[in-house]
Amino acid sequence: MCIQHEKPTYRRIELRLPTPPPPGVPPLPPVIYFDVDTRFTTSQTNRIRLVILIVISTWQQHFIEKEASPYLSQLAMCTQKYAIRNLTPLWSRGPAITSGTEAANLAMNTLTQRFIENGTGKVDVATIDYRIPAPGERSTIRAKTAKRQFKVPLSVTINPQVLDDQTIANLDLAGSLLHAWYHRCGFYHPEDIYTTYFIGEAPMCVMRGYQDKNPNVPDTLLTQFFD
């Protein structure tokens, strides 16, 4: 059984969004909010803050690069190389997305929407819940897949043990959080299958610093941090 309280308590934290917003992004609220389970220590909460800020920086970088020639971000170009499955979020009722580039742009646009909903109070404050996995169970940062387009909080559950493990790079945790937030943006994958799926390949691109895959380095070195 996992270790958790029946009725967790929370402390609210806030993180600033870029001012001015990156190119092509609508006006943003100054901050976004998260209710963090009080079982996380101060050190663990500080690392959660850092990981969120890395993802915000990754999101900002995407839009900055997208405005410059050749009008593609490193994320979009890397995702185009590797992502071929489940490029369309569950809530979409339009034509299926057929390119990794288009999926990356939509995912980041949806994340922009999530930030705006959060910071303007149009959705419940996102919770960051505490969960120690059962013995033999793998868990880093996880979230439920959203089935609607609007009013979805960026709520996740985090294994506190990974926050204490300094052998896990902050960029790997940022990739794990981005993967979880893409679930909240409506993207999905079969259980424990990530390679070729957008929600797996895009975060792996971030974790590799947008470098090409090395055939001698298995994807599992990165996907072990998903879900």
PLY file of the C-alpha trace (Angstrom):
ply
format ascii 1.0
element vertex 227
property float x
property float y
property float z
element edge 226
property int vertex1
property int vertex2
end_header
0.00 0.00 0.00
1.19 3.55 -0.65
1.73 5.84 2.30
-0.74 8.70 2.29
-3.18 10.55 4.51
-6.91 10.25 4.08
-7.24 14.05 4.11
-4.02 15.73 3.02
-3.38 19.35 3.84
-1.75 21.81 1.47
0.36 24.95 1.39
0.01 27.32 -1.55
3.00 28.36 -3.64
3.12 30.67 -6.62
5.52 30.93 -9.54
5.98 33.87 -11.86
5.36 33.66 -15.59
7.58 35.55 -18.06
6.98 39.28 -18.43
6.43 40.23 -21.18
5.02 36.95 -22.51
6.99 35.17 -25.25
6.19 36.05 -28.87
2.82 34.87 -30.13
1.46 34.24 -26.64
-1.64 36.14 -25.39
-1.46 38.24 -22.22
-0.58 36.11 -19.22
-1.40 36.37 -15.53
1.67 37.35 -13.50
1.76 34.11 -11.51
0.39 30.58 -11.45
-0.56 28.76 -8.25
-0.13 25.29 -6.83
-1.35 23.70 -3.60
1.48 21.47 -2.41
0.89 18.57 -0.03
2.35 19.55 3.36
4.11 16.19 3.67
6.71 17.42 1.22
9.70 18.85 3.09
11.00 22.35 2.45
13.85 20.90 0.40
11.48 18.77 -1.66
9.15 21.73 -2.24
12.08 23.85 -3.39
13.00 21.19 -5.93
9.39 21.06 -7.12
9.59 24.82 -7.66
12.82 24.45 -9.63
11.41 21.70 -11.85
8.28 23.74 -12.61
10.46 26.73 -13.51
12.51 24.55 -15.90
9.30 23.49 -17.66
8.12 27.11 -17.85
11.50 28.03 -19.36
11.16 25.17 -21.88
7.69 26.42 -22.81
9.01 29.98 -23.19
11.95 28.81 -25.31
9.59 27.01 -27.68
7.72 30.22 -28.50
10.85 32.35 -28.77
12.42 29.90 -31.22
9.16 29.48 -33.12
9.22 33.18 -34.06
12.70 32.96 -35.60
13.66 31.42 -38.94
12.95 28.62 -39.84
9.88 29.22 -37.61
10.32 25.93 -35.82
11.43 25.36 -32.26
14.03 22.77 -31.34
11.24 20.90 -29.60
9.11 20.82 -32.75
12.01 19.75 -34.97
13.09 17.00 -32.59
9.54 15.75 -32.07
8.99 15.65 -35.84
11.83 13.12 -36.12
10.50 10.66 -33.59
6.80 11.09 -32.79
4.35 9.35 -35.12
1.59 8.03 -32.83
-1.19 9.64 -30.79
-0.39 13.12 -32.07
-3.96 14.29 -31.44
-5.31 15.00 -27.93
-8.35 13.10 -26.72
-10.57 16.19 -26.70
-9.95 17.12 -30.34
-12.92 16.86 -32.68
-11.08 18.15 -35.74
-8.97 16.30 -38.33
-6.29 14.06 -36.87
-2.89 15.68 -36.46
-0.35 14.05 -38.76
2.99 15.65 -37.83
5.09 15.86 -34.72
5.63 19.56 -35.37
1.91 20.29 -35.36
1.44 18.19 -32.22
4.24 20.06 -30.42
2.74 23.43 -31.32
-0.73 22.38 -30.18
0.61 20.91 -26.94
2.45 24.12 -26.05
-0.57 26.24 -27.02
-2.70 24.08 -24.75
-0.17 24.46 -21.95
-0.43 28.24 -22.43
-4.18 27.90 -21.97
-3.65 25.87 -18.80
-1.36 28.60 -17.38
-3.95 31.29 -18.14
-6.79 29.25 -16.62
-4.70 28.66 -13.50
-3.48 32.20 -13.00
-6.86 33.84 -13.62
-8.86 31.56 -11.33
-10.87 29.98 -14.14
-10.05 26.53 -12.82
-9.37 25.01 -9.42
-5.84 25.55 -8.15
-3.63 22.66 -9.24
-2.65 20.24 -6.48
0.72 18.57 -6.13
0.01 15.40 -4.22
2.41 13.22 -2.24
2.63 9.51 -2.95
5.24 6.95 -2.01
4.87 3.96 -4.37
4.40 0.46 -3.08
7.48 -1.81 -3.01
8.42 -2.80 -6.56
6.23 -0.11 -8.11
7.82 2.58 -10.30
6.52 6.12 -10.00
8.00 9.60 -10.52
5.47 12.27 -11.56
2.09 11.22 -12.82
-1.21 12.76 -13.86
-4.56 11.73 -15.29
-5.23 12.30 -18.98
-7.68 15.15 -19.53
-10.62 14.42 -21.79
-11.80 18.02 -22.15
-10.15 21.00 -23.80
-10.85 23.69 -21.21
-10.81 24.18 -17.44
-8.28 21.50 -16.55
-6.01 22.08 -13.54
-2.33 21.09 -13.86
-2.60 18.66 -10.94
0.04 15.96 -10.54
1.19 13.37 -8.02
4.89 13.18 -7.15
6.96 10.48 -5.49
8.90 12.37 -2.79
11.74 9.86 -2.92
12.82 11.02 -6.38
13.05 14.60 -5.12
15.63 13.48 -2.55
17.65 11.49 -5.10
20.41 13.82 -6.30
21.53 11.26 -8.91
18.38 12.13 -10.87
19.03 15.23 -12.96
16.69 18.18 -12.70
16.21 18.00 -16.47
14.98 14.41 -16.15
12.45 15.51 -13.55
11.42 18.38 -15.82
10.83 15.88 -18.62
8.74 13.81 -16.21
6.66 16.86 -15.27
6.23 17.88 -18.91
5.05 14.34 -19.69
2.51 14.57 -16.84
1.33 18.00 -17.95
0.91 16.75 -21.52
-1.47 14.19 -20.02
-3.35 17.18 -18.56
-3.34 18.67 -22.07
-5.13 15.58 -23.40
-2.29 13.52 -24.88
-1.99 9.84 -24.03
-0.15 6.56 -24.68
-0.67 2.86 -24.01
0.39 1.80 -20.55
4.19 1.72 -20.22
4.70 2.35 -23.96
6.32 5.67 -24.85
8.59 5.31 -27.89
7.07 6.80 -31.10
4.19 8.33 -29.07
4.10 12.12 -28.90
3.70 12.25 -25.13
6.84 10.15 -24.75
9.02 11.52 -27.53
8.51 15.25 -26.87
9.62 15.09 -23.21
12.52 12.82 -24.17
13.63 15.50 -26.64
13.75 17.99 -23.78
15.63 15.55 -21.54
18.26 14.99 -24.28
18.69 18.72 -24.84
17.07 18.24 -28.29
19.96 16.05 -29.44
19.33 13.09 -31.73
18.91 9.70 -30.15
22.02 7.59 -29.61
21.37 3.99 -30.73
23.53 2.83 -27.83
21.36 4.61 -25.27
17.96 2.95 -24.76
14.86 5.10 -24.34
14.17 3.35 -21.05
16.92 5.38 -19.38
14.56 8.34 -19.78
11.11 6.75 -19.83
11.75 5.24 -16.39
10.84 8.70 -15.10
7.42 8.80 -16.78
4.19 8.07 -14.90
0 1
1 2
2 3
3 4
4 5
5 6
6 7
7 8
8 9
9 10
10 11
11 12
12 13
13 14
14 15
15 16
16 17
17 18
18 19
19 20
20 21
21 22
22 23
23 24
24 25
25 26
26 27
27 28
28 29
29 30
30 31
31 32
32 33
33 34
34 35
35 36
36 37
37 38
38 39
39 40
40 41
41 42
42 43
43 44
44 45
45 46
46 47
47 48
48 49
49 50
50 51
51 52
52 53
53 54
54 55
55 56
56 57
57 58
58 59
59 60
60 61
61 62
62 63
63 64
64 65
65 66
66 67
67 68
68 69
69 70
70 71
71 72
72 73
73 74
74 75
75 76
76 77
77 78
78 79
79 80
80 81
81 82
82 83
83 84
84 85
85 86
86 87
87 88
88 89
89 90
90 91
91 92
92 93
93 94
94 95
95 96
96 97
97 98
98 99
99 100
100 101
101 102
102 103
103 104
104 105
105 106
106 107
107 108
108 109
109 110
110 111
111 112
112 113
113 114
114 115
115 116
116 117
117 118
118 119
119 120
120 121
121 122
122 123
123 124
124 125
125 126
126 127
127 128
128 129
129 130
130 131
131 132
132 133
133 134
134 135
135 136
136 137
137 138
138 139
139 140
140 141
141 142
142 143
143 144
144 145
145 146
146 147
147 148
148 149
149 150
150 151
151 152
152 153
153 154
154 155
155 156
156 157
157 158
158 159
159 160
160 161
161 162
162 163
163 164
164 165
165 166
166 167
167 168
168 169
169 170
170 171
171 172
172 173
173 174
174 175
175 176
176 177
177 178
178 179
179 180
180 181
181 182
182 183
183 184
184 185
185 186
186 187
187 188
188 189
189 190
190 191
191 192
192 193
193 194
194 195
195 196
196 197
197 198
198 199
199 200
200 201
201 202
202 203
203 204
204 205
205 206
206 207
207 208
208 209
209 210
210 211
211 212
212 213
213 214
214 215
215 216
216 217
217 218
218 219
219 220
220 221
221 222
222 223
223 224
224 225
225 226
